[in-house]
Amino acid sequence: MLTIQNLEAAYGKVQVLHGISLDVPQGKLVTLIGSNGAGKTTTMRAISGMIKPKAGSITLGGKDITGLDSHRIARAGLAHSPEGRRVFATMSVTDNLLLGAFPRFTRARPKGDVDKAMDLFPRLKERRNQLAGTLSGGEQQMLAMARAVMLNPDVVLLDEPSMGLAPILVEEVFRIITRLKSEGVTMLLVEQFAAAALNVADYGYVLENGRISVHGPAESLKNDPKVVAAYLGGGNHH
């Protein structure tokens, strides 16, 4: 569904990605793990069109989206739930969700989609008439995820969904990711909690200094001594 080949990206003269390749098959959850500064967020930004790749190709559902503007990539079927909570603070939860559906208004049935989003995120249902700016950080994160899912996208990019959340909310976010996966949503997940990410993913890639150092089924990565030492060891990955 999403294929990245030999992707290179740079900020000015500083090259961040040195030719990475990865595949996100339809209906699968793939995770990209790595330490801070390895290039995970840059990868997500390049895929979603927030930065232009220097080299390489990105295809979505067989369609070349390399270098397109982010709104065109969104319309082609990609939803990006970015790091940081991008919500419209002065609008209600419900209106935020309706706006989430906007980029694909051509094929929208927003009302039904709002109901579906509320079912996935019961916390948002309770607060549907509240202004988004009055939600807790965790609830805003859920709203950002719900907005991404409202697009009925072909692929959802989840960039650090647990960032800054209390442990009980991290659990809830991962429960929701598991539920989305069971509904066949195709996802690429970047996550600081490598153990949690590998528990929920089908397949994983480890990014080190802008290169993929190891990849394989999530189960095998969980037992790979190098991965365990670097990312699953004594709390150094938090």
Buried (B, 14 or more C-beta within 10 A) or exposed (E): BBBBBEBBBBEEEEBBBBBBBBBBEEEBBBBBBBBEEBBBBBBBBBBBBBBEBBBBBBBBBEEEBBEBEBEEBBBBBBBBBBBEBBBBEEBBBBBBBBBBBEBBEEEBEBEEBBEBBBEBBEBBBEBBEBBBEEBEEBBBBBBBBBBBBBBBBBBBBBBBBBBBBEEEBBEBBBEBBEEBBEEEBBBBBBBBBBBBBBBBBBBBBBBBEBBBBBBBEBBBBBEBEEBBEBBBEEEEBE
